[in-house]
Amino acid sequence: MPAFSPDRLPDRRAIDPARLAAARLFAASRLPYLAAALFAAPVVAAPGIGTVAVDVSWTIHADPEVAAAMEVPELGRLLVHLLTHLLRDHAGRARRAGASTGDDGALRWNRAADAEVNDDLVHGAMVPAVASDQPGDLGGEAGGLAESYYGLVPDGPRRWDCGSGCDGRPRPWDGGEGPVSPRDADWLRLSVAAAVQRCHGLEPGSLPAGWVRWAEALLPSKVDWRRVLSAEVRAALHAVSGMVDYTYRRPSRRAVVSHPVLLPALHRPVPEVAVVCDTSGSMHEGLLGQVLVEVEAILARAGLAERTVPVLSCDAAVHEVRRVHRASQVHLLGGGGTDMGAGIAAAAALRPRPSVIVVLTDGYTPWPDAPPPRSRVVVGLLGDRPGRARRAHPPPGWARVVDIES
């Protein structure tokens, strides 16, 4: 047995580099689009502060005893949580909201910002136990921002001090100029936003909607949406082109030699496209005209001109389902409230089931919590971008969203 040596004891004034590396790898393996931020922010020991917090210069200050008491996955979750405060510029937003001028305001903002962050970290079980506020804990609805939760925070002590990088209020342990300058921080945000959009493009619906909306706000896409639709239709065609199934609706070609045994025939499905048109009261005459233009473009550009396509007129309910091969055959009925979820559900219930559901809307509508089974959804947002920024219900992360500029 080797002799005891004081050198073998862990240094309670330093962060264990092996545990820190393991925590970073744990976080990056689950949220790879945040890897650039995870490895850019240094972690420094700050004995006695009683927390693990981040400052506005992208430095994470960790009390070694607090960090050592956490399991590696929990430390990884907390690193992601703190870096999300930085990526979403919660400190700057706190100053603009007037929430960083006093202890009470900073405390309330900390919890409100935690709720915004954790709402998207629930996906993948990445919410840290030490800073676990959710929108529902504050009496708010999911999908909101810290500004909307700020006035809902109840009186009470701070659950976890996330630092000045969250609320903009300086802490005694904050350093001076950190390793990440304001300009570098902007580049980091753009890099992470690009990674988010790349992951969302490869696997739509796999990322939380909050991250997708944040990335779109930083890097608004300029996409020919008709090309996007064509690609989606071609992908659906390719996906089902090799699929076969058995059916008893027609006899098998081998029925002559198998009598009296009844054999099924092989059936190759043909992909369908359905179009849901928003006809609610917020869709003025110009937007309804644009809907008809886009329907005509869908029929021509996606190679569907030789087939009839079901078009659904929907406000808060579906008023008509009509199969058309020209936009002039579409009847846009409605003019009431808005719920595109009703149109999506009705389209998904069509037989044959559509492989692609296109929703043409101005975006002033609630959305279903989950995508329809076995159907891709492409949302064409009509109107101007400033108007979209004010909408209470952004399109869900599981849909392919493209802008149609008026």
C-alpha positions in Angstrom: 0.0 0.0 0.0 1.5 3.4 -1.0 2.5 5.8 1.7 0.1 8.7 2.5 1.1 11.9 0.9 -0.6 15.3 1.4 -0.1 15.9 -2.4 -2.9 13.3 -3.0 -5.6 15.4 -1.4 -7.7 17.5 -3.8 -7.0 21.3 -3.7 -10.1 22.9 -2.3 -9.0 26.2 -3.7 -8.9 25.0 -7.3 -11.3 23.5 -9.9 -10.6 19.9 -10.8 -9.7 20.1 -14.5 -10.7 16.5 -15.2 -14.2 17.0 -13.8 -14.6 20.3 -15.7 -13.5 18.7 -18.9 -16.0 15.9 -18.3 -18.8 18.3 -17.6 -18.1 20.2 -20.8 -18.0 17.0 -22.8 -21.3 15.9 -21.2 -23.0 19.2 -22.2 -21.5 19.3 -25.7 -22.5 15.7 -26.5 -26.2 16.5 -25.7 -26.3 20.1 -27.1 -23.6 20.1 -29.8 -24.8 23.4 -31.2 -23.6 25.1 -28.0 -20.1 23.6 -28.1 -18.5 26.8 -29.4 -19.7 28.7 -26.3 -19.0 25.9 -23.9 -15.3 25.8 -24.7 -14.9 29.6 -25.2 -15.8 30.6 -21.6 -13.1 29.9 -19.0 -13.9 28.6 -15.6 -11.9 30.2 -12.7 -11.8 29.3 -9.0 -13.5 31.8 -6.7 -13.3 30.3 -3.2 -16.0 31.4 -0.8 -18.5 32.9 -3.2 -20.9 30.0 -2.5 -22.1 29.7 -6.2 -21.1 29.0 -9.8 -21.9 32.2 -11.7 -21.0 34.0 -14.9 -20.0 37.6 -15.4 -20.6 39.9 -18.4 -17.1 39.2 -19.7 -17.9 35.5 -20.3 -15.9 34.3 -17.3 -17.5 31.6 -15.1 -16.6 32.0 -11.5 -16.9 28.8 -9.5 -16.6 28.2 -5.7 -14.4 25.0 -5.8 -16.3 23.4 -2.9 -19.7 24.1 -4.5 -18.5 22.7 -7.9 -16.9 19.6 -6.2 -20.2 18.8 -4.5 -22.0 18.6 -7.9 -22.0 15.4 -10.0 -20.4 15.9 -13.4 -23.8 15.9 -15.3 -25.2 18.5 -13.0 -22.1 20.7 -13.4 -22.5 20.3 -17.2 -26.2 21.3 -17.0 -25.3 24.4 -15.0 -22.6 25.4 -17.5 -25.1 25.3 -20.3 -27.6 27.2 -18.2 -25.1 30.0 -17.4 -23.9 30.3 -21.0 -27.5 30.5 -22.3 -27.8 33.7 -20.2 -24.8 35.1 -22.1 -26.0 34.0 -25.5 -29.4 35.6 -25.0 -27.8 38.8 -23.6 -29.8 38.7 -20.4 -27.6 41.2 -18.8 -28.2 43.8 -21.5 -31.9 43.0 -21.6 -32.0 43.5 -17.8 -30.5 46.9 -18.1 -32.9 47.9 -20.8 -35.8 46.6 -18.7 -34.6 48.6 -15.6 -34.2 45.3 -13.7 -30.5 45.7 -12.8 -30.7 48.8 -10.6 -31.5 47.2 -7.3 -31.2 44.0 -5.4 -34.9 43.2 -5.6 -35.1 43.9 -9.4 -32.0 41.8 -10.1 -33.3 38.9 -8.0 -36.6 38.9 -9.8 -34.9 39.2 -13.2 -32.6 36.2 -12.3 -35.6 34.0 -11.7 -37.5 35.3 -14.8 -34.4 34.7 -17.0 -34.0 31.2 -15.5 -37.5 30.4 -16.5 -36.9 31.5 -20.1 -33.7 29.4 -20.2 -35.0 26.3 -18.6 -38.1 26.3 -20.8 -35.8 25.2 -23.6 -33.5 23.1 -21.5 -36.3 20.7 -20.5 -35.7 19.2 -23.9 -33.0 16.7 -23.3 -33.3 16.9 -19.5 -30.7 19.7 -19.2 -32.3 21.8 -16.5 -29.9 22.2 -13.5 -31.4 21.2 -10.2 -29.9 24.3 -8.4 -31.6 26.8 -10.8 -34.7 25.0 -11.9 -37.3 27.8 -12.3 -39.9 27.1 -15.0 -42.5 29.4 -16.5 -45.2 27.5 -14.7 -43.5 28.0 -11.3 -43.9 31.8 -11.9 -47.5 31.5 -13.1 -46.5 32.1 -16.8 -47.0 30.2 -20.0 -44.3 28.3 -21.8 -42.6 29.9 -24.7 -42.3 33.4 -23.3 -39.3 35.7 -22.6 -37.8 36.9 -19.3 -39.5 40.3 -19.9 -42.9 38.6 -19.8 -42.1 36.6 -16.6 -40.4 39.5 -14.7 -43.7 40.9 -13.3 -44.9 37.4 -12.2 -41.9 36.5 -9.9 -43.2 36.2 -6.3 -41.4 37.6 -3.3 -38.8 35.3 -1.8 -35.1 34.6 -1.7 -32.9 34.1 -4.7 -32.7 30.4 -5.5 -29.3 30.6 -7.2 -27.0 33.5 -8.0 -26.2 33.2 -11.8 -24.1 36.4 -11.7 -23.8 39.6 -13.5 -24.0 37.8 -16.9 -27.6 37.2 -16.1 -28.9 40.4 -14.5 -26.2 43.0 -15.3 -25.6 43.9 -11.6 -21.9 43.7 -10.8 -20.6 41.2 -8.2 -17.6 41.5 -5.9 -15.9 38.6 -7.7 -16.3 40.0 -11.2 -13.0 40.5 -13.0 -12.0 43.2 -15.4 -11.9 42.7 -19.1 -12.4 39.0 -19.8 -11.1 36.7 -22.5 -14.2 37.3 -24.7 -14.5 40.9 -25.9 -18.0 42.3 -26.8 -17.1 41.9 -30.4 -16.0 38.3 -29.9 -19.2 37.7 -27.9 -21.2 38.8 -30.9 -19.3 36.5 -33.2 -19.9 33.6 -30.7 -23.6 34.3 -30.8 -23.6 34.3 -34.5 -21.6 31.0 -34.6 -24.0 29.3 -32.2 -27.0 30.6 -34.1 -25.6 29.2 -37.4 -25.0 25.8 -35.6 -28.6 25.9 -34.3 -30.0 26.6 -37.8 -27.8 23.8 -39.3 -29.0 21.2 -36.8 -32.6 22.4 -37.3 -32.2 22.1 -41.1 -30.9 18.5 -40.8 -33.5 17.3 -38.3 -36.5 19.7 -38.1 -38.3 19.4 -34.8 -35.3 18.0 -32.9 -34.4 21.4 -31.3 -36.5 23.4 -28.8 -38.5 26.1 -30.5 -36.9 28.8 -28.3 -33.5 28.1 -29.7 -34.8 28.1 -33.3 -36.6 31.4 -32.8 -33.5 32.9 -31.2 -31.2 31.8 -34.1 -33.7 33.1 -36.6 -33.7 36.5 -34.9 -29.9 36.7 -35.2 -29.6 35.2 -38.6 -32.9 35.8 -40.5 -33.1 33.4 -43.4 -33.6 34.7 -47.0 -35.0 31.7 -48.7 -36.9 31.2 -51.9 -39.7 29.4 -50.1 -40.9 27.7 -53.3 -37.5 26.0 -53.6 -37.9 24.8 -50.0 -41.3 23.4 -50.8 -40.1 21.7 -53.9 -37.3 20.1 -51.9 -39.7 18.9 -49.2 -42.0 17.4 -51.8 -39.1 15.7 -53.5 -37.9 14.4 -50.2 -41.3 12.9 -49.5 -41.4 11.4 -53.0 -38.0 9.9 -52.4 -39.0 8.6 -49.0 -42.0 6.7 -50.2 -40.8 5.7 -53.7 -39.2 2.5 -52.4 -41.9 1.7 -49.8 -44.4 -1.1 -50.6 -47.2 -2.5 -48.6 -49.6 -5.4 -49.0 -53.3 -4.8 -49.9 -56.3 -7.1 -50.4 -58.2 -4.4 -52.4 -57.1 -6.0 -55.6 -56.0 -9.6 -56.3 -52.4 -10.7 -56.5 -51.0 -11.5 -59.9 -50.2 -15.0 -58.5 -53.9 -15.6 -57.6 -54.3 -18.0 -60.5 -51.7 -20.4 -59.2 -52.4 -20.0 -55.5 -56.2 -20.7 -55.6 -57.9 -21.3 -53.2 -55.4 -19.3 -51.1 -56.0 -15.6 -51.3 -52.8 -13.7 -51.7 -52.4 -9.9 -51.2 -51.1 -7.6 -53.9 -48.3 -5.2 -53.5 -49.2 -1.5 -53.2 -46.8 1.4 -53.7 -48.0 4.6 -52.0 -48.0 7.9 -53.9 -47.2 11.0 -51.7 -49.9 13.6 -51.3 -49.6 17.3 -50.7 -52.3 19.3 -48.8 -52.5 23.1 -48.5 -54.1 24.8 -45.5 -55.0 28.5 -46.2 -55.5 30.9 -43.4 -58.8 32.8 -44.0 -59.2 34.4 -40.6 -60.1 38.1 -40.0 -56.4 39.1 -39.8 -55.9 38.1 -43.4 -56.7 41.2 -45.3 -57.5 41.3 -49.1 -53.8 41.7 -50.1 -52.7 38.6 -48.1 -55.6 36.5 -49.4 -54.5 37.4 -52.9 -51.0 36.4 -52.1 -52.3 33.1 -50.8 -53.8 32.4 -54.3 -50.5 33.4 -55.9 -48.6 30.9 -53.7 -51.1 28.1 -54.3 -50.6 28.5 -58.0 -46.9 28.5 -57.5 -47.1 25.3 -55.4 -49.0 23.5 -58.1 -46.5 24.6 -60.8 -43.2 24.6 -59.0 -43.6 21.4 -57.0 -44.6 19.4 -60.0 -48.2 19.0 -59.0 -49.9 20.6 -61.9 -51.0 17.3 -63.4 -52.7 16.2 -60.1 -55.4 17.6 -57.9 -54.3 18.9 -54.5 -56.6 19.3 -51.5 -56.8 22.9 -50.4 -58.4 23.7 -47.0 -59.9 27.0 -46.1 -59.5 27.5 -42.4 -59.9 30.2 -39.8 -60.8 28.8 -36.4 -62.4 25.8 -38.2 -62.2 24.2 -41.6 -64.9 25.6 -43.9 -64.1 23.8 -47.1 -61.8 21.1 -48.5 -61.6 21.3 -52.3 -59.3 19.3 -54.6 -58.0 21.7 -57.3 -55.4 21.8 -60.0 -55.6 25.6 -60.5 -55.7 28.4 -57.9 -58.8 29.9 -59.6 -60.7 26.9 -58.2 -60.0 27.7 -54.6 -62.7 29.2 -52.4 -61.3 31.2 -49.5 -64.1 31.0 -47.0 -63.9 32.2 -43.4 -63.2 35.6 -41.7 -63.5 34.7 -38.1 -60.9 33.6 -35.4 -57.7 31.7 -36.1 -56.5 28.2 -35.3 -54.3 26.6 -37.9 -54.1 23.6 -35.6 -57.6 22.8 -36.8 -56.5 22.9 -40.4 -53.4 20.8 -39.8 -55.5 18.2 -38.0 -58.1 18.1 -40.8 -55.4 17.8 -43.4 -53.7 15.0 -41.5 -57.1 13.2 -41.4 -57.5 13.2 -45.2 -57.2 9.9 -47.0 -54.8 9.3 -48.5 -52.8 11.0 -45.8 -50.7 13.9 -47.1 -46.9 13.5 -46.9 -46.5 17.3 -46.9 -48.9 19.8 -45.3 -48.3 23.4 -46.4 -49.8 26.1 -44.2 -50.1 29.6 -45.7 -50.7 32.1 -42.8 -49.9 35.5 -41.4 -48.8 33.7 -38.2 -51.5 35.2 -35.8 -52.6 31.7 -34.7 -51.9 29.2 -32.0 -50.2 26.0 -33.0 -50.4 22.3 -32.0 -48.0 21.1 -29.4 -46.8 18.1 -31.6 -46.5 17.5 -35.3 -49.1 15.4 -37.2 -48.0 11.8 -37.5 -46.2 10.8 -40.7 -46.6 14.2 -42.3 -44.1 17.0 -42.8 -45.4 20.6 -42.2 -44.1 23.6 -44.1 -45.3 27.0 -42.8 -45.2 29.9 -45.2 -45.4 33.1 -43.2 -47.0 35.9 -45.1 -46.5 39.6 -44.5 -43.7 41.8 -43.2 -41.0 40.7 -40.7 -41.6 43.4 -38.1 -45.2 42.3 -37.8 -44.1 38.7 -37.3 -41.8 39.7 -34.4 -44.9 40.8 -32.4 -46.9 37.6 -32.8 -47.8 35.9 -29.6 -47.5 32.3 -31.0 -44.4 31.8 -33.1 -44.4 28.8 -35.4 -43.4 25.5 -33.7 -39.9 24.2 -33.9 -41.1 20.9 -35.6 -42.3 22.8 -38.7 -40.2 24.0 -41.6 -40.8 27.7 -41.5 -40.0 30.0 -44.5 -40.7 33.7 -45.0 -42.9 34.9 -47.8 -42.2 38.6 -48.1 -45.0 40.8 -49.3 
